[in-house]
Amino acid sequence: MSELDTPVVLTDRLAAVGWHLGGARVCVVPPGAAAEAFATALGATRLVLLTAAIARALPPPELAAARRGTTPLVLVLDEALEAPAARPVARHARAVLGVAP
């Protein structure tokens, strides 16, 4: 399996742990760095996943063009999956990992 076959996930710090454990290459995107991280991910894999929050930080024409393309496949994760209510283990994970809420 080549590096191109491993998905790249642009996400927040807490969700990054789960994606990493699932075998994805994870990029924790700091504020103001979404466009640079997205451009890097587009050239590094055949599948780019990004959170809705990061998608909103990208220029809409740039994101739309990438989503219309065929390689890499670009998918925006449903915002409902990011909500704390959708992740009932979020509070427990924060406590175990020592990550501030």
The 8 nearest C-alpha neighbors of each residue, nearest first, counted from 0:
[[1, 4, 2, 5, 3, 6, 44, 45],
 [2, 0, 3, 4, 5, 44, 45, 43],
 [1, 3, 4, 5, 44, 0, 43, 6],
 [2, 4, 44, 1, 5, 45, 43, 6],
 [3, 5, 2, 1, 45, 0, 44, 6],
 [6, 4, 2, 3, 23, 44, 7, 24],
 [7, 5, 46, 23, 47, 44, 24, 4],
 [6, 8, 24, 47, 25, 23, 48, 40],
 [7, 9, 48, 25, 49, 47, 10, 26],
 [10, 8, 49, 26, 27, 25, 48, 28],
 [9, 11, 27, 50, 8, 49, 15, 28],
 [12, 10, 27, 14, 13, 15, 28, 9],
 [11, 13, 15, 27, 14, 10, 16, 28],
 [12, 14, 15, 11, 16, 98, 93, 17],
 [15, 13, 16, 17, 11, 12, 10, 18],
 [16, 14, 12, 18, 13, 17, 19, 25],
 [15, 17, 19, 14, 18, 13, 20, 12],
 [16, 18, 20, 19, 15, 14, 21, 13],
 [19, 17, 21, 15, 20, 16, 23, 22],
 [18, 20, 16, 23, 22, 21, 17, 15],
 [19, 21, 17, 22, 18, 16, 23, 15],
 [22, 20, 18, 19, 23, 17, 16, 24],
 [21, 23, 19, 20, 18, 24, 5, 6],
 [24, 22, 19, 6, 18, 21, 7, 5],
 [25, 23, 7, 6, 8, 19, 5, 22],
 [24, 26, 8, 7, 23, 19, 15, 9],
 [25, 27, 9, 28, 8, 10, 24, 7],
 [28, 26, 10, 11, 12, 9, 25, 29],
 [27, 29, 26, 33, 32, 10, 9, 11],
 [30, 28, 32, 31, 27, 33, 11, 12],
 [31, 29, 32, 28, 33, 56, 53, 27],
 [30, 32, 33, 29, 34, 56, 28, 35],
 [31, 33, 35, 30, 29, 34, 28, 36],
 [32, 34, 36, 35, 31, 37, 28, 53],
 [35, 33, 37, 36, 32, 57, 38, 56],
 [34, 36, 38, 37, 32, 33, 39, 40],
 [37, 35, 39, 33, 38, 34, 40, 32],
 [38, 36, 40, 34, 39, 35, 33, 41],
 [39, 37, 35, 41, 40, 36, 34, 42],
 [38, 40, 36, 37, 41, 42, 35, 43],
 [41, 39, 43, 37, 42, 38, 36, 7],
 [42, 40, 38, 39, 43, 37, 71, 44],
 [41, 43, 40, 39, 44, 38, 71, 45],
 [42, 44, 40, 41, 3, 39, 45, 2],
 [45, 43, 3, 46, 6, 42, 4, 71],
 [44, 46, 71, 3, 70, 72, 4, 6],
 [47, 45, 72, 6, 71, 44, 73, 7],
 [48, 46, 73, 7, 6, 8, 72, 74],
 [49, 47, 8, 74, 75, 73, 9, 7],
 [50, 48, 9, 75, 8, 76, 10, 53],
 [49, 51, 76, 53, 52, 10, 75, 54],
 [50, 52, 54, 53, 78, 75, 76, 55],
 [53, 51, 55, 50, 54, 56, 78, 49],
 [52, 54, 56, 50, 55, 51, 33, 49],
 [53, 55, 51, 56, 57, 52, 50, 49],
 [56, 54, 52, 53, 57, 51, 59, 58],
 [55, 57, 53, 54, 33, 52, 58, 34],
 [58, 56, 54, 55, 34, 59, 33, 62],
 [57, 59, 61, 60, 62, 56, 55, 34],
 [58, 60, 62, 61, 63, 57, 55, 54],
 [61, 59, 63, 62, 58, 64, 57, 65],
 [62, 60, 64, 58, 59, 63, 65, 57],
 [61, 63, 65, 59, 64, 60, 66, 58],
 [64, 62, 60, 66, 65, 61, 59, 67],
 [65, 63, 67, 61, 62, 66, 60, 68],
 [64, 66, 62, 68, 67, 63, 61, 73],
 [65, 67, 63, 73, 68, 64, 62, 72],
 [68, 66, 64, 65, 63, 69, 73, 72],
 [69, 67, 65, 66, 70, 64, 72, 71],
 [68, 70, 72, 71, 67, 66, 65, 73],
 [71, 69, 72, 68, 45, 46, 73, 41],
 [70, 72, 45, 46, 69, 73, 41, 44],
 [71, 73, 46, 70, 69, 45, 47, 74],
 [74, 72, 47, 66, 48, 46, 71, 65],
 [75, 73, 48, 47, 76, 49, 72, 66],
 [74, 76, 49, 50, 48, 51, 77, 54],
 [77, 75, 50, 51, 49, 78, 74, 48],
 [78, 76, 79, 80, 75, 51, 81, 50],
 [77, 79, 81, 80, 51, 76, 82, 50],
 [80, 78, 82, 81, 77, 85, 84, 76],
 [79, 81, 78, 77, 85, 82, 76, 86],
 [80, 82, 78, 79, 83, 85, 77, 86],
 [81, 83, 85, 79, 84, 80, 78, 86],
 [82, 84, 86, 85, 89, 81, 87, 80],
 [85, 83, 82, 86, 87, 79, 81, 89],
 [86, 84, 82, 83, 80, 87, 79, 81],
 [85, 87, 83, 88, 89, 84, 82, 80],
 [88, 86, 89, 84, 85, 83, 90, 91],
 [87, 89, 91, 86, 90, 92, 83, 93],
 [90, 88, 92, 86, 91, 87, 93, 83],
 [91, 89, 93, 92, 88, 94, 87, 100],
 [90, 92, 94, 88, 93, 89, 95, 87],
 [93, 91, 89, 95, 94, 90, 96, 88],
 [94, 92, 98, 96, 90, 91, 95, 97],
 [93, 95, 97, 91, 92, 96, 90, 98],
 [94, 96, 92, 93, 97, 91, 98, 90],
 [97, 95, 93, 98, 94, 92, 91, 13],
 [96, 98, 94, 95, 93, 99, 92, 100],
 [99, 97, 93, 96, 100, 94, 13, 95],
 [98, 100, 97, 93, 94, 96, 13, 90],
 [99, 98, 93, 90, 94, 89, 97, 13]]
